[in-house]
Amino acid sequence: MNKILHILYILLAVSLPCFSQSLSTPFPFSFKNTRTNELHNPAALHSVFQRIREGKPVKVMLIGDSHTRGNIYPRSVASTLKARFPQVEFAYYGINGAWARRFYEQDMVQRVSAERPHLVIVSFGTNEAHGDFLESAHSNTLDLLTQRISDRCPGVLFLLTTPPGSYISVRTGGKYTTGKGRRRRTHYSTTKVRNERTERVARNIVEYGNAHHMAVWDIFTIAGGPTHAPGNWRDAGLMQADGVHYLAQGYQLQGTLLAEAIIRAYETVAPKGSQTRVMQPPTPQEQRPHLSLKGF
């Protein structure tokens, strides 16, 4: 009898990690150099996790640029979180082409504060990586953004996310003309190369979060880092031809991964004995396809 119980105990110990892994959506097989999908500084979200553990309502708001404005990404975050935490209320607002500095303006601060969030997910960086980027100016923007929202929403917590990566077009030297007379136009041959400024933006967001004790989701590093992001997304067929935006399946996967990183943080930080129910989050294959997005 003791031998049987011992065997059952071993089988249970082996099966539990497998069950835990089943709650994590994997990257496509072609992805290289991926890291564990987890937050930096998960303990920074303790008070939000405590509300969840106590069964209290929790309001989460996501702000960002076109990936937020396009609905697919935030809805994937919301559906995955609510499957695990039914008491979570979710709101989001995005603007095509927005930099983080757009959201510390008065009208945006009012829009965010009107939702009375307990947690604000700050999801910018792609557009900053396509402009003249200066770390000190970017950190100052994050100071103003988080402070102005905090002034209107006392006790609010922040979760910063890094951009996943993008490409830029550079001239290859060749040129050609089209049209005649006044309609004659000169065109230059171009090719797309990895936008190396994304690494600087992502690193600054992580460093800012560490310095200010804020949680950070570094999808840039998690999904390949400087050597393989954004190539992993492109090679898996999840990026649009412009090298900046992603297809619906790409945004769905990113949203699911963000929510799962939050859930994993809750399981790490929240006290044992939580009664929160465990559910299998939807995978990108179970989602209905959406039209591609435009603008950034």
N, C-alpha and C positions, 0 to 999 in steps of 0.2 A: 504494500500500500504506500509506504514511504517513497519507494522508487517511482511509483506512478505519479505521486504528487510532485516529486522533484522534476520529472520530465515535463509535467504540465507547467511548472514554474518557469523552466527554461524556454518552452515554447512561447509562453506569454511574454517573457522578457525580450525575446527576439521579435515578436510580432508588433510590440508597441512602437519601436522606432519606425517600422515600416508603415504603420498607420499614421504616425506623425508626418512622415515624408509624403504620404498621399494627399495631405492638406496643402502641399506646396506645388504651385504650377511650374513645371520645368521650362527652361529655355528651349528653343528649337535645337535639334541635334547639331546643327552646323555652328552654333555659337562657340567661340573659343575664349579662353582666359576669363571665364565668369567667376564671380565671387559669391559668397553666401548672401542671400537676400535678407538683409537686416538693417536696422537703423543705427546710426551713430547716436550715442547719448539717449538710449530709450528711457532711462530713469527720469528724464526731463518731462515726460508725459505722465508722471505718477498720479497727479491729481485728477486728470481725465480718466485714467484707468481705474482710479478709486471710485469715481462716480459710476462707471460701468459695473464694477463689482457690486456696488450697492443697489444696482437696478434703477438708478436715476437717469432721467433723460440727458442725452449729450448731443450738443449741436456742433457739427463739424462743417467748416466752410473752406472751399478750395478756390483760390484766386490764381489766375495765370494768363497766358497769352492764347494763341490760336488753338493749342491742344486742349485747352479748357473750354474755349468758346465753341469748339466743334462738338461738344456733348458726349462723344464716345468715351473718351478717357475718364471724365468725372463720373459718368454713369457706371462705368466698370468699377471704379473705386467704391461708389455708393452701394452697389448691389452686393459686392463681396463683403463689405463691412457689415451691412444690415443682415446678411445671412448668418453672420456670427453674433452680432450685437443688435438685436431687434430694436432696442431703445434709441439707437443712434438716428438723429435727424441730419440730413445732408443738404447743403446748399452750395452753389458754385457760381462764379461769374468770371468770364474771360473776355479779353479784347484782342482782336487780331493785331499783331504788330507791337503789342505792349511790352515795355520794359517795366521792371519792378517799380521804378520811380513814378510811373503813372498812377500807381495805387496808393501813394502817400498824399495825393492831392485831396482836397476837402471832399469833393463829391464821392470819390471812391471810399474814403474812410467812413463817410456816412452810410454808404451802401453796405459795407461790411458790418459796421456796428449795428445796423438795423436788424441784422440776423441774430444778434446776441450770441455769438459763437463761444464755445468753450475751447475749441481748437481751430486755428487757422492754418491751412496748408498753403505755403507760399511757393508757387511753382513757376519760376521764371528762369531765364538764362540763355535761351536760344537766340533771342534778338540781341542781348548784350554781347554775345559771342560774334555777332555779325557787324558790330560797330567798333568804334575806338574804345577799347576796354582798359580801364585803370582800376586796379584793386582798391585803392583808397576811396575813390568815388563810389565804387560799388558797395563797399562796406558802409559808407555814409548813407547811401540810399536805404540799405537794410536797417540801419539805425533809425532813420526817420519813419520808415514804413512800420516797423514793429512798435516804435514808441507811440506814434499817433494812434494806432489801433488800440494799443494797451491803455492809452489815456481814456479812450471811449468805452473800452471793454475791460474793466479791472479784472485781473486774474486770468485773462486769456493766455493760452499757450500757443506756441508756434512750432510747426514742422516744416523745415526747409527742404526743397528737393533740387537736385542738380539737373541740368539738361542732359538728354541721352546722347547727343552728338549730331553733327550735321556736316555737310560738305559745302565748299565754296567753289566758284568757277574762276579759273585763271587762264590767261591767254597762253597759247602754245607757240605763237610766233607767226603762224600763217594767217593770211587774210584774203578775202574775196569780195567782189562787188556784185550788186544786183541792180536791175533797173537801168533806165537811160535818162539822160538829161537831168531835169530837176529831181527826178525820182531815183537817181543813182545813189546807192548807199554802199558804204564800206562795212564789211562784217569781219570780225576776227574769230579765228578758230579758238575754241576753249576746251578745257577738260576740267573735270571735277576732282578736287583733292580734299582730303580730310581737313576740316576746320580746326586748326591747332589751338585757336583761342578758347575752344570749349573746355579744354583741360584747365586753363587758367581760371575760367569762370567757375567750374566745378570745384576746383581746389579752394578758391576763395570762399565759396559757400560753406564748404566743410569746415574750413578754418574759422569762419565767422561763427558757425554753430557751436564749435568746440569752445571758442572764447566766451560765448554768451550763454553757455549751458542750454542750448536748444537742440532738439532732435533734428537729425538730418537724414534724408534718404538719398544716397549717392548712387543713382542709377547709372551714371556715367562709368563709375568704377565697377559696379556690380555686373554690368552687361558687357564688360570687355576692357574698359580702361583706355588709355591713350594709344595702345597698340592695336586694338580691335574694335573700338567704338568710333564711328558708327558703322564700320564695315560689317559687323555681325548682323545688324538689322537689315542692311542692304542685301547682303548675300542670302539671307533667309527669305527675301522677297517681302519684307514688311515695311519698306521705305518707298516713298513716292519718287518719281524720276527727278524731281527738283533737288533731291539730296538734303532737304530740310524737313519736310513733312513726312508723316508716316501713313500707311494704309490703315483702314479700320482695324484690321487684325493686330497691327502693331500697337495702336492706342489701347485696344482692349487688353492686350497682354501687359502693357505698362501699368494700366490702371489696376489690374488684378494683382500684379506684383507689389505695387505700393500698399494696397490694402492688406495683403498677406504679411508684409513687413511690419505693419502696425499690429496685426494680430499676434505675430511672433513676439513683438515687443511686449504686448500685454501679458502673454504667457510667461515672459521672463520677469517682468516687473511686478505684476499684480500678485497679492498674497495668495497662498495656496488655499484651496477650499472654495474657489469661485464656482458658482452654479451656472455660469454662462454656457449655453449649449454649443456643441461643436457640429458644424455642418461642412460638407464638401463645397468649396467655392466653385463657381462655374469656370470652365476652361474656355480659352478663346474659340475652340472648335464648336462649343455649344451655343455660341452667340450667333445671331443672325447678321449677315453682312450689311454694311452700311456703305453709302456713297463716299468717295474720297473727298477730302477737305481741300479748300483753297485758301490762300492768304496766310501770312504769319506775322 
